[in-house]
Amino acid sequence: MNLRQRFTELLAVITKDIPEREYYVQLGFLTALIREPFYLYGRPGCGSSLFIRRITSAFKDAKVLKLGKNKKQLPENYNDYNLIIFENFSPGDEQNKNSLQFVIHDHEHNSIIISGNQKPESALSRSEVSDQVTLTIMLPDNISSDALCKLLQNYSTGSNVTVPPEIAISTEEQDQWIQAISKVTLSANTLAVIGKVAETCEKNGVYVSIRKWLALSNMIKAIAFLNGRTETKLIDTFFLGTSIWGRSASNTAISQSYREILKTQLYKNTPSLLEIPYDANDLLMRVNHLVHSSNNLYETKPFNGEKCLAYRITIAGESVPLYAPLKYIETDADFNPYNELRQIEKRVRCNYHGTSNCTISIDPQVRTSGLRSSVNQSNLTTIKFEEFGTLPTYILRENAPEIIEEKKVLRDTLNAEVKEAMERETANLVALRNTYKLFNESKDDLFCFAQMFYAVQEDIKVQFDNTANIVKTIKNASDTLSSFSNNMLKTPNLVGKPQAPEKKHINPDN
């Protein structure tokens, strides 16, 4: 039996019939294994006593010293004990507080577990040992109904377990492994994650001593070692993204940042995956507009950095301008025009319906208030638009040579964009497939936080599916462009194309 197999069996024994708390037991056991102190926080009745018994049972013939309320004083030979447990710890108990301060500064040969129901930031800071305690394990107050039923069903079998002697850990083995763990190499990925987490701590005012960083990195090394590796991996750092930082606010800030940090490292060789996804639908719309639109020259004006068609409509007695980007003319796309403040006017919706006639719909509320009324447009998500009118567009020239030339240039530009986008997104797709495959190899690693593993795995899968759809849309755009040639650059027949060159105002009273 190799080391990994042995620890797989050992962890299975000490986490048996403890639903939804398995990872907390594993993390506490790992911390005790490398002789680092940790604080176990939980309300009365949350299972902290069972938690400690399970961890203690993993060590063969362990000498355990328990200190707490109504317990004996710290003996002079405390270094002869393998585990020193402070039960129901309270910083108000001067004797216990002094004992903790004494042993935590000299615990080279001891594993120290501190359990209590006082918040970690209060209990540890008042005891003046915050910098010496490696991490906090916060037991949840409740469990799900399914887990509760499972617990009740198995409770009659007893909460205590017996670890077979052949897999229990002796003091000699523990000493040897601690030496071997110190020789494990921290990978570049691991160091990058630690560095970014440290930056997050600094940004959020979370002080972490160098001693604690050394201890946390030693835990990362221990996970790699017990999985049979001589170098750490990203998955070994998962516990940094859990609630080990004491304060609730710190746990929230760091756990949220950790997900982004992990994502950055996963996609470091494909940085475009960390950017806003490429809008392939916009590409396809531009390609379709090029291929299927007429060669008409329209009267436009530059507005908000693009060519726009200018209209005026009269609502609530006010004549107001609207600006429709030229790219939408002769398409079937719904869009919101710009208003005179160069903002997207979400209370107005336009559609050319494949022609040069602009159909306008509005939010019914603006019929009385007008478009210049002060409204927070970010909240306009459920507008039921009603039809307002149709505006013709002024055509300067039909089948204009300059438009034909512009479309030839645009065709070449779009071809270049299609090629670049296809190469980039295809490379992203391959990278995501390889990342998923490599990441999936670690799903059975010891001390893998399953909840985070599956969340990251699902994120990679979603990103893969989204990228696959982007590639499919780019391929569609490419095929459409391939069928496009110079002899197709002539004016199609537009249904309802206006012939009158005069622009009109819309007034609901007419």
SVG drawing of the C-alpha trace seen along z (x, -y; Angstrom):
<svg xmlns="http://www.w3.org/2000/svg" viewBox="-54 -71 68 74">
<polyline fill="none" stroke="black" stroke-width="0.4" points="0.0,0.0 1.5,-3.3 1.2,-6.5 -1.7,-7.9 -3.7,-4.7 -3.1,-4.7 -4.3,-8.2 -7.3,-7.6 -8.4,-4.9 -7.5,-6.9 -9.5,-9.9 -12.5,-7.7 -12.5,-6.4 -12.2,-9.7 -14.8,-11.4 -17.4,-8.5 -21.0,-9.6 -20.1,-13.3 -22.2,-14.7 -21.2,-18.1 -18.3,-18.4 -15.9,-16.0 -13.6,-18.7 -13.4,-20.5 -12.2,-17.3 -9.7,-16.7 -8.3,-20.3 -8.1,-20.1 -6.3,-16.7 -3.8,-18.0 -3.1,-21.0 -2.5,-18.8 -0.4,-16.4 2.2,-19.1 1.9,-20.4 0.4,-23.7 -2.2,-25.3 -5.7,-25.9 -8.8,-27.4 -12.0,-25.4 -15.0,-27.7 -18.6,-26.5 -21.8,-27.0 -22.6,-24.5 -23.9,-21.3 -22.3,-21.8 -20.1,-18.7 -16.8,-20.2 -16.2,-17.5 -16.8,-14.7 -14.5,-16.6 -11.6,-16.6 -12.2,-12.9 -11.9,-11.9 -8.7,-13.8 -7.2,-12.4 -8.1,-8.9 -5.9,-9.1 -2.7,-9.2 -1.3,-5.9 -0.9,-5.8 -1.2,-9.5 -0.6,-11.2 -3.3,-13.8 -3.4,-16.7 -6.8,-18.4 -7.0,-21.8 -10.1,-23.9 -12.7,-24.8 -12.3,-22.7 -9.3,-21.0 -5.8,-20.6 -3.1,-23.2 -0.4,-23.0 2.2,-20.4 5.9,-21.0 6.3,-18.0 3.8,-19.3 6.3,-18.7 5.8,-14.9 2.3,-15.2 1.5,-14.7 -1.7,-16.8 -2.7,-19.6 -6.3,-20.5 -7.9,-23.6 -11.6,-22.8 -14.3,-25.5 -11.5,-28.0 -12.3,-31.5 -9.8,-34.4 -11.5,-35.4 -10.0,-32.4 -6.6,-33.8 -5.1,-30.4 -6.0,-28.9 -5.0,-32.0 -1.6,-32.0 -1.2,-28.3 -2.1,-28.8 0.4,-31.7 3.1,-29.5 2.7,-26.4 1.9,-28.1 5.4,-29.8 7.1,-26.5 5.1,-23.7 7.7,-22.1 6.7,-18.6 3.0,-19.3 -0.2,-19.6 -2.4,-22.3 -6.2,-22.4 -8.2,-25.3 -12.0,-25.0 -14.5,-27.5 -17.8,-29.3 -16.4,-32.8 -15.7,-34.5 -12.1,-33.9 -11.2,-37.6 -12.3,-38.2 -10.9,-35.0 -7.5,-35.0 -6.9,-38.7 -7.8,-39.0 -5.5,-36.0 -2.7,-37.7 -2.1,-34.6 -3.7,-35.6 -0.3,-35.6 0.6,-32.1 -2.6,-30.4 -2.3,-29.1 -6.0,-29.1 -9.5,-29.0 -12.0,-26.2 -15.5,-27.5 -18.1,-24.7 -21.4,-25.6 -24.4,-26.0 -26.7,-23.8 -26.7,-21.0 -29.1,-20.3 -32.2,-18.2 -30.8,-15.3 -27.6,-15.3 -29.6,-15.5 -31.7,-12.4 -28.5,-10.5 -27.0,-11.5 -30.1,-10.4 -30.2,-7.1 -26.6,-6.2 -26.5,-7.7 -27.4,-4.4 -24.1,-2.9 -22.3,-5.3 -20.3,-8.4 -16.9,-7.0 -14.7,-5.2 -11.7,-2.9 -8.7,-3.6 -7.0,-0.3 -3.5,-0.2 -1.9,0.4 -3.0,-2.9 -2.9,-5.0 0.1,-7.5 2.9,-7.0 5.1,-9.8 8.1,-8.5 6.3,-8.5 5.0,-12.0 8.5,-13.3 9.8,-11.7 6.9,-13.1 7.4,-16.6 11.0,-16.5 10.0,-15.2 7.2,-17.8 9.8,-20.6 11.6,-19.4 8.5,-19.7 8.8,-22.4 6.3,-25.2 5.4,-25.5 5.3,-28.9 1.5,-28.6 1.3,-28.1 3.6,-31.0 1.6,-33.2 -1.7,-32.3 -0.1,-32.9 1.2,-36.2 -2.2,-37.3 -3.9,-36.2 -1.4,-38.1 -2.2,-41.2 -5.9,-40.7 -5.2,-40.4 -3.3,-43.7 -6.0,-45.4 -8.7,-44.3 -6.7,-45.1 -6.2,-41.4 -2.8,-41.1 -1.1,-37.8 2.3,-37.4 5.2,-35.8 5.1,-32.9 1.5,-32.2 2.4,-32.4 5.2,-29.9 2.8,-27.6 0.1,-27.9 2.7,-27.2 3.8,-24.1 0.2,-22.9 0.2,-23.3 3.4,-21.2 1.9,-18.6 -1.1,-18.1 1.3,-17.6 3.4,-15.2 0.5,-13.1 -0.7,-12.8 2.7,-11.4 4.0,-14.6 7.3,-16.5 5.9,-19.7 2.7,-21.5 -0.3,-22.2 -3.0,-24.8 -5.5,-22.4 -3.3,-22.2 -4.1,-25.8 -7.9,-25.4 -8.1,-25.7 -6.9,-29.3 -10.2,-30.2 -12.2,-28.8 -13.2,-30.3 -9.9,-30.0 -9.2,-33.8 -11.0,-34.4 -13.3,-37.3 -16.4,-36.8 -15.7,-39.9 -12.2,-38.7 -13.4,-35.2 -15.9,-36.7 -13.4,-39.1 -10.6,-36.6 -12.8,-33.7 -14.4,-35.8 -10.9,-37.1 -9.5,-33.6 -11.9,-32.4 -10.7,-35.1 -7.1,-34.5 -7.5,-30.8 -9.2,-31.6 -6.3,-33.9 -3.8,-31.2 -5.8,-28.6 -6.0,-30.8 -2.7,-32.5 -1.5,-31.2 -4.8,-32.2 -5.3,-35.8 -8.2,-36.5 -10.3,-34.1 -10.1,-36.6 -11.4,-39.4 -14.9,-40.3 -16.0,-37.4 -15.7,-38.2 -19.0,-39.3 -19.4,-36.9 -23.0,-37.8 -22.1,-41.4 -19.6,-40.1 -22.2,-38.0 -24.6,-41.0 -22.0,-43.1 -21.3,-40.4 -24.9,-39.9 -25.4,-43.6 -22.5,-43.8 -23.8,-41.0 -27.5,-41.7 -27.7,-45.5 -28.1,-47.9 -25.4,-50.1 -27.4,-53.3 -25.6,-56.4 -27.6,-57.7 -27.4,-61.1 -25.5,-60.5 -23.6,-62.5 -20.8,-61.4 -22.2,-60.9 -20.8,-59.1 -17.9,-57.9 -19.9,-56.3 -22.0,-57.2 -25.6,-57.7 -28.9,-58.5 -30.5,-61.5 -34.3,-61.7 -36.5,-64.0 -39.7,-62.9 -42.3,-64.9 -43.4,-63.5 -45.3,-65.3 -45.0,-68.5 -41.3,-68.3 -39.3,-67.8 -36.3,-65.7 -33.5,-64.2 -32.6,-60.5 -29.6,-59.0 -29.6,-55.5 -26.2,-53.9 -25.9,-53.3 -24.9,-49.6 -28.5,-48.8 -30.1,-50.1 -31.7,-47.3 -31.3,-44.8 -33.9,-43.0 -32.2,-43.8 -34.0,-45.6 -31.8,-48.4 -32.0,-51.4 -30.9,-54.7 -28.7,-57.4 -30.4,-60.5 -29.0,-64.0 -26.9,-63.4 -25.0,-60.7 -26.5,-58.0 -28.4,-54.8 -32.1,-55.7 -33.6,-52.6 -37.1,-54.1 -37.1,-54.0 -36.7,-50.8 -36.0,-50.9 -36.0,-48.3 -35.6,-48.7 -37.1,-45.3 -34.8,-44.8 -35.6,-48.1 -34.5,-51.8 -37.8,-52.7 -37.2,-53.0 -40.0,-51.7 -40.0,-53.3 -41.6,-52.0 -41.6,-53.8 -42.2,-53.2 -45.9,-54.3 -44.9,-56.4 -43.0,-58.9 -46.1,-59.9 -46.9,-62.2 -43.5,-62.8 -41.4,-63.2 -37.9,-61.8 -36.2,-64.7 -37.7,-63.6 -35.2,-62.5 -35.3,-58.7 -32.7,-56.1 -32.4,-54.1 -30.5,-51.3 -33.7,-50.2 -35.6,-50.0 -35.5,-46.2 -39.2,-45.2 -40.6,-47.9 -43.6,-46.9 -43.0,-49.0 -45.9,-50.2 -45.6,-51.2 -45.2,-54.9 -44.5,-55.4 -42.3,-54.9 -39.7,-57.3 -38.2,-57.2 -34.5,-57.7 -33.0,-60.2 -31.2,-58.5 -28.6,-60.7 -27.8,-58.2 -28.7,-54.7 -26.1,-52.1 -23.4,-54.7 -19.9,-53.8 -18.3,-55.1 -20.5,-52.8 -19.5,-49.8 -15.8,-50.7 -16.4,-51.0 -18.1,-47.6 -15.1,-46.1 -12.8,-47.5 -15.2,-46.4 -15.3,-42.9 -11.5,-42.7 -11.5,-44.1 -14.1,-41.6 -12.2,-38.7 -9.2,-39.7 -11.2,-39.9 -12.8,-36.5 -9.4,-34.9 -8.0,-36.5 -11.0,-35.7 -11.2,-32.1 -7.5,-31.5 -7.8,-33.0 -11.1,-31.3 -10.0,-27.9 -6.8,-28.2 -8.9,-29.1 -11.1,-26.1 -8.1,-23.7 -6.7,-25.4 -9.9,-25.0 -10.2,-21.3 -6.7,-20.7 -7.3,-22.6 -10.4,-20.7 -8.6,-17.4 -5.7,-18.3 -7.8,-19.7 -10.1,-16.6 -7.1,-14.4 -7.0,-15.9 -10.6,-15.2 -9.6,-12.3 -6.7,-14.0 -6.6,-13.9 -7.7,-17.1 -9.4,-18.3 -12.2,-20.7 -14.9,-19.0 -17.3,-22.0 -14.7,-24.3 -13.4,-21.7 -16.8,-21.1 -17.5,-24.9 -14.2,-25.5 -14.8,-22.5 -18.2,-23.7 -16.8,-27.2 -14.3,-25.6 -17.1,-23.6 -19.4,-26.7 -16.5,-28.7 -15.8,-25.8 -19.4,-25.7 -19.5,-29.4 -16.3,-29.4 -17.6,-26.6 -20.7,-28.7 -18.5,-31.6 -16.4,-29.5 -19.6,-28.2 -20.9,-31.8 -17.6,-32.9 -17.7,-29.9 -21.2,-31.0 -19.9,-34.5 -16.9,-33.1 -19.1,-30.9 -21.4,-33.9 -18.3,-36.1 -17.0,-33.3 -20.1,-33.3 -19.8,-37.1 -18.1,-38.4 -17.8,-41.7 -20.6,-40.9 -23.0,-40.7 -22.4,-44.3 -25.5,-45.7 -28.7,-47.2 -31.2,-44.6 -34.9,-45.4 -36.0,-46.8 -39.6,-46.3 -41.1,-49.7 -38.0,-51.7 -38.9,-55.4 -38.5,-57.4 -39.3,-60.9 -36.0,-62.6 -37.8,-64.6 -37.3,-63.7 -40.3,-64.0 -41.2,-64.6 -43.5,-62.3 -46.2,-63.8 -48.7,-61.5 -51.4,-64.2 -51.3,-64.0"/>
</svg>
